[in-house]
Amino acid sequence: MDFPKYNGNDSNLKLTRAKFALSLVDSNILLPTEIDSIVKLRKALKEDISFTIFKNTNKRKLQSLNYIPESMGGDTSKFISNFLKLCYNAEINDIEEQKN
């Protein structure tokens, strides 16, 4: 299925993409009916309690993450990839916070 590209000028296409994205949201997540853009959808999803739980779970996983040097059988590349994914999911974007 090919999706048309949005060029910033076609409001119908913008609405179509929002409707498509809405159709992918789990039915257990209750969303307001007036969502007509991806920005509003993103905001509504972030306000759902499941997102808070998701963020907190990722923060806990970060706290328990341990680096094992390659000389001891660890995989630095995998560790960094996992660390960055958990930071992204926990919405930890500040470098100083990531260092902590």
C-alpha positions as CSV (number, residue, x, y, z in Angstrom):
1,M,0.0,0.0,0.0
2,D,1.5,3.3,-1.1
3,F,0.8,6.4,1.1
4,P,0.8,9.8,-0.5
5,K,3.5,12.1,0.6
6,Y,2.5,15.2,2.6
7,N,4.0,18.4,1.2
8,G,2.7,20.7,4.0
9,N,0.0,22.2,1.9
10,D,-2.7,19.6,1.6
11,S,-4.9,19.6,4.7
12,N,-6.9,16.5,3.5
13,L,-3.8,14.4,3.3
14,K,-2.8,15.6,6.8
15,L,-6.1,14.5,8.2
16,T,-5.9,11.2,6.3
17,R,-2.5,10.4,8.0
18,A,-3.9,11.3,11.4
19,K,-6.9,9.0,10.8
20,F,-4.5,6.2,9.7
21,A,-2.3,6.7,12.7
22,L,-5.4,6.6,15.0
23,S,-6.4,3.3,13.5
24,L,-3.2,1.8,14.8
25,V,-3.7,2.8,18.4
26,D,-4.8,0.0,20.7
27,S,-8.5,0.1,21.5
28,N,-7.8,0.0,25.2
29,I,-6.4,3.6,25.0
30,L,-9.2,6.1,25.1
31,L,-8.6,9.1,22.9
32,P,-10.6,12.3,22.5
33,T,-12.7,12.4,19.3
34,E,-11.4,15.8,18.1
35,I,-7.9,14.5,17.1
36,D,-7.2,15.8,13.6
37,S,-3.4,15.8,13.5
38,I,-0.4,13.8,14.3
39,V,0.7,16.4,16.9
40,K,-2.7,16.2,18.7
41,L,-2.5,12.4,18.6
42,R,1.0,12.4,20.0
43,K,0.0,14.7,22.8
44,A,-3.1,12.6,23.7
45,L,-1.0,9.4,23.7
46,K,1.6,11.0,26.0
47,E,-1.2,12.0,28.4
48,D,-2.4,8.3,28.8
49,I,-1.4,6.6,32.0
50,S,0.2,3.7,30.0
51,F,2.8,6.1,28.6
52,T,3.8,7.2,32.1
53,I,4.1,3.5,33.1
54,F,6.2,2.9,30.0
55,K,8.5,5.8,30.8
56,N,8.9,4.7,34.4
57,T,9.6,1.1,33.4
58,N,12.4,2.3,31.0
59,K,13.9,4.5,33.8
60,R,14.0,1.5,36.1
61,K,15.6,-0.6,33.4
62,L,18.2,2.2,33.0
63,Q,19.0,2.1,36.7
64,S,19.6,-1.6,36.6
65,L,21.7,-1.6,33.4
66,N,25.3,-2.7,33.9
67,Y,28.2,-2.3,31.6
68,I,30.3,-5.4,31.1
69,P,33.6,-4.7,29.3
70,E,34.4,-6.7,26.2
71,S,37.4,-8.2,28.0
72,M,34.9,-9.8,30.3
73,G,32.6,-11.0,27.6
74,G,30.4,-7.9,27.2
75,D,29.3,-6.3,24.0
76,T,29.9,-2.5,24.1
77,S,27.9,-1.9,20.9
78,K,24.9,-3.7,22.2
79,F,25.1,-1.9,25.6
80,I,25.2,1.5,23.9
81,S,22.3,0.7,21.6
82,N,20.2,-0.6,24.6
83,F,21.2,2.5,26.7
84,L,20.2,4.9,24.0
85,K,16.9,3.1,23.4
86,L,16.0,3.2,27.1
87,C,17.0,6.9,27.3
88,Y,14.8,7.7,24.3
89,N,11.9,5.7,25.7
90,A,12.2,7.3,29.1
91,E,12.4,10.7,27.4
92,I,15.8,11.4,28.9
93,N,17.4,13.8,26.4
94,D,19.7,15.9,28.7
95,I,23.3,14.7,28.4
96,E,24.0,15.4,32.1
97,E,20.9,13.3,33.1
98,Q,22.1,10.5,30.9
99,K,25.5,10.6,32.5
100,N,23.9,10.2,35.9
